[in-house]
Amino acid sequence: MNETTDPNNQILLMAIIAFYWALLGSWGQRQSPPGEDKAKRDDAATEQRTGRNENTSPGDTPLDVIRKIDPSFDPAPFLAGAKAAYEVVLLAYASGDIQTLKRLVGPEVLDVFERAIAGRREREEMLQLTFIGTNEAKVVDALEENGTAEIAVRFVSDVVSVTRSADDAIVAGDPQQIIEMIDTWTFACETQSRKRNWMLIATEGG
């Protein structure tokens, strides 16, 4: 996928988004741009997550924390929706689809993504991202603070990522090489909200 929007790709993106909201709608600012070649990741901003609910015990697992917030929480549909959102956001970021990103990410994440996309356009570069699949999606952290629940998910996925210049020369990446990406993304929602849509508020690569 590159900066040129393909209608068929847009249909696919919106179908996945609908699936994502259907799964996560029953329960919605820290980050680095996803999908870039690993050599460029040092240029991205990242933040570490800290803090836990005062009612959380030191021995609690992330799922214990979530179930204290919502005893009926089912991790399977949540992770299925998170995986769908992960792919949508990666592809939208690669294609420069700001409108799709606005529906799925918080304002601070969006700001970082928009600046990275604008930088590519100024350099007349295109990020071509082929998403092979997600090999792992695992809840690794959770907290509830000030009426907001946050869940961190570790993704391990395979992609082909190539950045090209205006004359189609390869700036970074290899179109013949599948690379493994490991990301931890944090999703959040307001616990008292009746709609309870999850939003991506943080990304961390590594």
Secondary structure, DSSP 8 states (H G I E B T S, - for coil): --SS--HHHHHHHHHHHHHHHHHHTT---B---SSS-GGGGGGS---------TT--TT--HHHHHHHH-TT--HHHHHHHHHHHHHHHHHHHHHT-HHHHHHHB-HHHHHHHHHHHHHHHHTT-EEEEEEEEEEEEEEEEEEEETTEEEEEEEEEEEEEEEEE-TTS-EEEE-TT--EEEEEEEEEEEETT-SS---EEEEEEE-
